[in-house]
């Protein structure tokens, strides 16, 4: 299998499909690049070179103990772009992948990147603080960390329903009894939950901590590229007004698309619409 080795000797598994203008897909949370199945094939078939990779600690990449801060994750992205000599790149970052992309631009500039697409982003700053009073209380992160450490399979399973269906969706164990309440098949929801478990426990906790506690307001406001932000207004994991809307307001050259009634996992629940929006933005 193809791997890229980072400067700190971490091996990252990647796929490189198609030919043409490169699109680099950055996954959500601790899912591997397999989550992009409905996008990668679609884009490659339409004359684009589609590159995706498993973030460190996830999937088929190495599972080191450390390196789950945005600086290191951005350095990993730089290693991928440089090793494949990718230029005129469109970065597509989902959730934590958005923070990764923003930090890459802050550290490395836009020489290799020409456009940015942020899907269900967790930027610019999720945690409540004196100057971010509408943020989410730190206790939510603490509760999630405890749930992950006590019973990670249950945490992943119960996350699946709200992840794809929002507040009205059943918890995953009940989904099979009433599949109409989920916008994806129960089989797909189960597969995505399994992808979440194909990661190290350490990476799961530390990546969640990074996306929750990192203040990226200043660097988000300095993004120098044409950007498209896509966000569902029923997103529980990254609330639209706190994340997508504020990100779009901060980026100087930004278009914002709201998916009404959509939750966090747009890459699966709204795959056809998302694919069309990505292609349309790249064609503009």
N, C-alpha and C positions, 0 to 999 in steps of 0.2 A: 504494500500500500504506500502511496506517496506521503512523504513527511517533509516538513520544514523544521530546521533546528534553530531555535532562538539564541541570542547571545548568552543567555544563562543556561544553555544546554537542554531546554525543554523541547520535546518533539511534538509538533502540531500536525495532526492529520488534515489533509485538504483534498478537495475535488476541484477540477478545472475542466469545465464542460463548454463546448461550443467555440465559436470564433467570432471576432468582431470587437466592438467597444466593450471594455470590461465592466462588469458589475460585481461588487464584492458584498456578500451577504453576511451580516453579523447577527448571531442568534440571540434569542431571549434567554435570560436567566442562566440556568445550568443545562438547558437542552443542547444537544449536539446539533451540528449542521444538518442532520437528517430532517429537522423540523421544516426546512425550506423545500421539501420535496415538491410541493405544489407550485412553487415559484421557480426553482432552478431549471427544471425541465422546460417549463413554459418559456422562460427567457432565452434559454439556449436554442430552442426551436425557432426563435424569432430573430436570429442573427446577432445575438449578444454572447459574449464570453462570460460565463457565469462561474465565479470562484467563491467557494465557501470553505470554512474550516471549523474544526472543533476547538472551542476555547480551551485553554489549559484547565485541567481538572475535570474535563467533560469528554464523554464519548471515547473516541479512539486515540485522543491525544494523551500525553503524559499527565499524571496526577501529582504534581509536586505539592509540598506542604504549604508553600508561600507563593506570593505573586498574584494575588487577586485584587489588588488595588488598580485604579484606573491608569496610573503611570505605566505599570508593568503590562497591563492588557493592551494599552496603546502601543507599547514597544513590540508586543507580539504582532499586532496588526502591521506595524512598519516592517517587521521581518517578512511577513507574507507578501506585502506589496513589492518589497525590494527583491526578494528571492525569485518571484515570478516576473520581475521587471514590468509591473503594471503601471500604466500611465493613462491619463484622461479617464480616471476611474469614477464611477458612481458608487458611493458607499450607501448601503441600505442597512440601517441599524434598527433592530427591534428591541425595545425595552432597555436593558442594560447595554445592548449593542449601540444604542443612541449615545449613551454616555461615553462609551469606548470611542466612537467616531469623533465626538466633540473633543475629547482629550487628545486624540491623535492629531487633529488639526491645530490644537493649541501647542503641541510639542514639536510637530514636524512641518506645519504649514500645509499649503494646498498645491505644492508642485506636482504631485501625482494624482490629485483628486480634483474633479471639475464640478461634481454635483453631489448633493446629499439628500437622502430620503430617510426620514425618521418615522418609524411605525410604532405606535403605542409607547412613546418614549417615557423614560423615567426622569429625564432632565426637566427643569434645571436644578431643583432641590426639593426633595420629598419630606425631609424631617422638619418638624416644628422647632422653631427657635425664636428668640426675641424679635428678629427682623424678618421672620417667616411664620407669622402667627397662624396662617391657614394650613400649615403643614401637618403631617401626621405625627402623633405623639410617639416618642421613642419606645414607649411601652409596647407598641404594636410589634416592633422589631424584636424586642425581648421575648414576647409571647411566641412569635414565629420561630425564633432560634430554639426555644425550649421544645416546641413541637417537632422540629426537625431532629433534634438530638435525642428525643425520647422515642419517636416512632416515625422515621422518615418515610417508609412506604405509605403509612396512613395519611401523613401530611400531603404527599403527592397525590394520593387518590382523592382526597377531599378537596383538593385545589382544582381538580379538572373541571367540575361542573361550573363554578363561578368564573373560572378562567375563560371559558368559551361562552357561557350563557349569562353572566352577570348575577345580580342579587336574586333573581327569580329562579335560577337554575337549581336543580337538586344537587346535593353532594354526590360525588361520583358513585358511591356504592348503591345509591338509589336510582341512578340514571337508567339502568337497563329496564327498570320497571315502568318507566315513563319516558321513552326516548324522544317523544315529541317536544319535551321541555328543553332539549339541547339542540343547538344549531348545527351540530356535527354528529356523526354516528357514534354510538357507544364504543365501537371498535376503534375509531380514530381517537376518541378521548382516552381510551385505555392505552393505546400506543404512545400517545403524547405523555401520559403519566409515566410510562415505562422509560421514555427518553429522559425525563427528569431524574429518574433514579440511576441512570447510566452516567453517574458523576460521583466524585468523591464527597463524603460527608463534609470534609473541611471546605472544599470549594463551594458547596451549597450554602453553608453559613456565611462564609467570607464574601462571596459575590453578592448575597442579599444585603450584607452590611455595607458594602461599597456603594451599591445603587441607592440605598436608603439614606446614608449619612453624608455623602459627598455633595458639597455645594458647588455647582457648576454654573451659577448665574453669570459670573463675569466672563468666563470663556465661551458660554453659549452666545452671549451678546456680541462676541467677536468672530463668529463664524463668517467666513468671507465668501461663501458660495451660494449660488441659487439652491434653495432648500424646499423640500415638500415635507410637511408634517401631516400624518394621517392618524386619527385617534377616534376611538369609539366613545360615545357619551354614556355608556353603561359600564365602563372599565372600573373595576374595583381595585385591581392591583396597582394601577397608576392613574388616579382620577384625572379626567380630562382637564378640568379647570386648573388644577394644581400643576399638571405636567404638560400635556400637549399644547393647550392654549397659551400657557406662559412661555413655553419654548418658542412657539410661533411668534409671539409678541416681541421676544428678545432678538431674534435673528433678523438682520436688516432686510435681506432679500428672501422672503419666505411666503409660500402659499400654504394654506391650512385647509384640510378636508376633514369634516366631521362625519363619522358613520353613525347615524342615529340608531339607537337601540343595540349597538354592538359593544361587546366586552373587550377583553385584552387580546385574546388569541386570534387576531384578524387574519393571520397567515393561513389559518385553517377554516375559521367560521365564515370568512368573507374572501376566500382565496380568489375567486373569479374577478370580483370588483377590484381587489388589491392589485392583481396582475395587470388589469387594464389601466389602473391609475399609474402604476410604475412605468409601463410602456408609454403611456401618454406623456408623462413628465419627461422621459428620455427623448421623446420625439419632438418636444417643443423647442 
